Amino acid sequence: MIGEMSPGTVMVDISIDQGGCFETSRPTTHDEPTFLVDDVVHYCVTNMPGAVPLTASLALNKATLPYIKLLANLGIEEALNQNAGLKNGLNISKGEIKHQAVSEALS
């Protein structure tokens, strides 16, 4: 499939820390961030946020703070009942696997 892409296409693998999402991915660094496969540029830097730590920290805080406040104000059970996104993101609770994909991956 990579060979069928237009030359110069850029693929960014944001899952490289977890093993990658493209068959041609391999971890790279900020010093040497890219490589070519069939004239397709691959960017597979591990720990991408490390290049911009302050910005990454602010973005992570902005994304997670609403959930932290919800959990703090309502408790776990009520927060899960009121927020479908939070409930759908729950993987394990009280030793029980709640997320089907996690269960299948560990079976």
Rosetta silent file (secondary structure, phi, psi, omega in degrees, C-alpha in Angstrom):
SEQUENCE: MIGEMSPGTVMVDISIDQGGCFETSRPTTHDEPTFLVDDVVHYCVTNMPGAVPLTASLALNKATLPYIKLLANLGIEEALNQNAGLKNGLNISKGEIKHQAVSEALS
SCORE:     score description
SCORE:     0.000 S_00000001
   1 L     0.000  -39.069  179.417    0.000    0.000    0.000 S_00000001
   2 H   -59.340  -41.835 -178.504    2.856    2.424    0.786 S_00000001
   3 H   -63.530  -18.727  179.776    4.256    1.891   -2.695 S_00000001
   4 H   -89.112   -6.476  179.599    0.972    3.063   -4.220 S_00000001
   5 L   -78.916  155.127  178.998    1.121    6.458   -2.484 S_00000001
   6 L   -65.709  140.484  175.724    2.280    9.562   -4.306 S_00000001
   7 L   -56.124  138.159 -179.637    5.975   10.382   -3.921 S_00000001
   8 L    90.718   -6.579  175.126    6.470   12.942   -1.177 S_00000001
   9 L   -56.758  141.651  179.087    3.439   11.825    0.814 S_00000001
  10 E  -113.068  128.334  175.533    4.070   12.364    4.531 S_00000001
  11 E  -115.706  128.394  179.064    2.889    9.864    7.122 S_00000001
  12 E  -112.172  117.907 -178.250    3.037   10.804   10.816 S_00000001
  13 L   -97.612   96.522 -179.160    2.854    7.853   13.206 S_00000001
  14 L   -81.207   -2.168  179.389    1.559    9.218   16.502 S_00000001
  15 L  -105.882   13.850 -174.677    1.311    5.667   17.875 S_00000001
  16 H   -61.270  -30.982  177.786    4.985    4.793   17.495 S_00000001
  17 H   -64.749  -23.493  179.661    5.439    4.694   21.288 S_00000001
  18 H  -104.260   15.823  178.020    2.892    1.863   21.358 S_00000001
  19 L   111.029  -10.171  176.008    4.390   -0.045   18.444 S_00000001
  20 L    90.709  164.191 -179.841    3.264    2.103   15.544 S_00000001
  21 L  -124.269    0.738  175.824    0.314    2.026   13.185 S_00000001
  22 L  -119.116  144.370 -178.623    1.994    1.557    9.800 S_00000001
  23 L   -63.874  -21.620 -178.497    3.742   -1.612    8.689 S_00000001
  24 L   -99.022    4.583 -179.125    6.750    0.438    7.612 S_00000001
  25 L   -71.465  147.468  169.627    7.062    2.455   10.835 S_00000001
  26 L  -152.373  144.839 -176.511   10.145    2.371   13.007 S_00000001
  27 L   -60.188  138.447  174.432   11.015    4.665   15.917 S_00000001
  28 E  -126.264 -177.587 -177.408   13.004    7.811   15.102 S_00000001
  29 L  -123.717  170.477  175.668   14.309   10.727   17.154 S_00000001
  30 L   -65.649  -29.560  179.404   13.986   14.514   17.148 S_00000001
  31 L   -72.468  -35.781  177.709   17.565   14.653   15.795 S_00000001
  32 L  -133.829   78.832 -168.169   16.748   12.355   12.850 S_00000001
  33 L   -79.770  -20.880 -172.470   12.964   12.444   12.624 S_00000001
  34 E  -124.953  160.097  170.623   12.215   11.129    9.128 S_00000001
  35 E  -151.180  163.020 -178.263   13.039    8.331    6.746 S_00000001
  36 E  -108.733  140.160  167.826   11.823    7.286    3.294 S_00000001
  37 E  -134.443  119.164 -178.258   10.113    4.102    2.178 S_00000001
  38 L    51.144   43.315  179.520    9.147    4.020   -1.509 S_00000001
  39 L    63.676   17.375  174.764    9.526    7.828   -1.648 S_00000001
  40 E  -104.650  126.658 -178.664    6.994    8.234    1.187 S_00000001
  41 E   -79.145  129.361  176.424    8.233   10.323    4.109 S_00000001
  42 E  -111.193  129.333  173.481    7.745    8.715    7.518 S_00000001
  43 E  -116.708  109.073 -173.388    7.792   10.802   10.709 S_00000001
  44 L  -132.955   48.780 -177.755    7.867    8.393   13.653 S_00000001
  45 E   -74.213  127.486  173.428    9.415   10.326   16.530 S_00000001
  46 L   -74.681  148.740 -179.369    8.884    8.767   19.926 S_00000001
  47 L    53.040   54.405  178.474    7.741   11.204   22.592 S_00000001
  48 H   -53.619  -39.932  179.985    6.686   13.898   20.112 S_00000001
  49 H   -61.642  -18.762  179.699    5.483   16.192   22.926 S_00000001
  50 H   -61.953  -19.561  179.044    9.064   16.298   24.226 S_00000001
  51 H   -75.194  -24.019 -178.415    9.885   18.801   21.487 S_00000001
  52 L  -137.872   67.582 -170.768    7.446   21.314   22.976 S_00000001
  53 H   -60.189  -41.550 -179.336    7.119   20.420   26.675 S_00000001
  54 H   -66.169  -48.576  179.098    5.355   23.565   27.895 S_00000001
  55 H   -60.333  -42.647  179.764    2.837   23.564   25.052 S_00000001
  56 H   -63.135  -41.844  179.487    2.280   19.826   25.479 S_00000001
  57 H   -64.993  -42.495  178.670    1.701   20.217   29.213 S_00000001
  58 H   -64.703  -41.262  179.599   -0.765   23.064   28.703 S_00000001
  59 H   -66.311  -42.319  178.555   -2.649   21.112   26.030 S_00000001
  60 H   -63.315  -42.825  178.089   -2.813   17.981   28.184 S_00000001
  61 H   -61.420  -44.571 -179.295   -4.071   20.017   31.126 S_00000001
  62 H   -62.721  -37.212 -178.187   -6.734   21.701   28.984 S_00000001
  63 H   -76.106  -33.046 -173.644   -7.924   18.338   27.663 S_00000001
  64 H   -98.726  -24.228 -175.492   -7.999   16.490   30.990 S_00000001
  65 H   -56.722  -41.458  178.201   -8.990   19.129   33.553 S_00000001
  66 H   -58.572  -36.925  178.806  -12.729   18.984   32.774 S_00000001
  67 H   -70.567  -39.183  178.371  -12.708   15.229   33.491 S_00000001
  68 H   -62.478  -43.650  178.805  -10.731   15.698   36.703 S_00000001
  69 H   -64.020  -41.879  179.167  -13.226   18.327   37.893 S_00000001
  70 H   -60.854  -46.850  178.764  -16.151   16.089   36.978 S_00000001
  71 H   -63.425  -41.944 -179.191  -14.670   13.170   38.916 S_00000001
  72 H   -66.755  -38.650 -176.658  -13.817   15.365   41.906 S_00000001
  73 H   -80.468  -33.214 -173.004  -17.264   16.962   42.057 S_00000001
  74 H  -110.123  -18.500 -171.237  -19.436   13.921   41.351 S_00000001
  75 L    85.718  164.006 -173.226  -17.401   10.867   42.266 S_00000001
  76 H   -62.801  -52.268 -173.946  -16.522    8.072   39.883 S_00000001
  77 H   -60.552  -48.489 -177.903  -19.914    6.365   39.527 S_00000001
  78 H   -69.533  -36.443  177.232  -21.972    9.519   38.941 S_00000001
  79 H   -62.021  -41.948  177.857  -19.337   11.028   36.621 S_00000001
  80 H   -64.980  -38.860  179.248  -19.436    7.861   34.508 S_00000001
  81 H   -66.620  -33.808 -175.513  -23.245    7.956   34.440 S_00000001
  82 H   -90.930  -14.867 -174.075  -23.322   11.587   33.323 S_00000001
  83 L  -130.013  104.632 -177.370  -20.495   11.564   30.774 S_00000001
  84 H   -62.031  -37.024  179.582  -20.585    9.039   27.926 S_00000001
  85 H   -63.125  -42.473  177.797  -17.063    9.927   26.798 S_00000001
  86 H   -65.407  -43.943  179.793  -15.657    9.221   30.231 S_00000001
  87 H   -63.304  -42.658 -179.972  -17.659    5.999   30.488 S_00000001
  88 H   -68.983  -20.417  179.290  -16.538    4.826   27.035 S_00000001
  89 L   -89.500   -4.055 -179.330  -12.922    5.509   27.992 S_00000001
  90 L   -74.536  122.285  179.925  -13.025    3.305   31.085 S_00000001
  91 L   -96.333  -48.379 -176.904  -10.846    0.232   30.549 S_00000001
  92 E  -138.295  138.087  176.644  -10.703   -1.471   33.950 S_00000001
  93 E  -142.271  128.241  178.044  -12.628   -0.890   37.176 S_00000001
  94 L    52.637   39.072  177.439  -12.329   -2.790   40.458 S_00000001
  95 L    80.459    1.251 -178.715  -10.293   -5.497   38.733 S_00000001
  96 E  -109.254  130.642  177.825  -12.884   -6.058   35.998 S_00000001
  97 E   -73.559  124.516 -176.821  -12.168   -5.299   32.329 S_00000001
  98 L  -103.754  -18.702 -174.220  -14.895   -2.948   31.087 S_00000001
  99 L  -104.431  122.714 -174.611  -13.697   -2.233   27.536 S_00000001
 100 H   -58.165  -43.363 -178.552  -14.317   -4.949   24.937 S_00000001
 101 H   -63.763  -37.080  177.435  -11.216   -4.176   22.843 S_00000001
 102 H   -66.542  -43.810  178.515   -9.005   -4.384   25.935 S_00000001
 103 H   -58.828  -45.837 -179.964  -10.614   -7.677   26.902 S_00000001
 104 H   -65.363  -38.565 -179.252  -10.051   -9.096   23.417 S_00000001
 105 H   -67.491  -29.405 -177.639   -6.442   -7.889   23.329 S_00000001
 106 H   -95.667   -1.332 -179.583   -5.694   -9.582   26.645 S_00000001
 107 L   -84.945    0.000    0.000   -7.487  -12.862   25.846 S_00000001
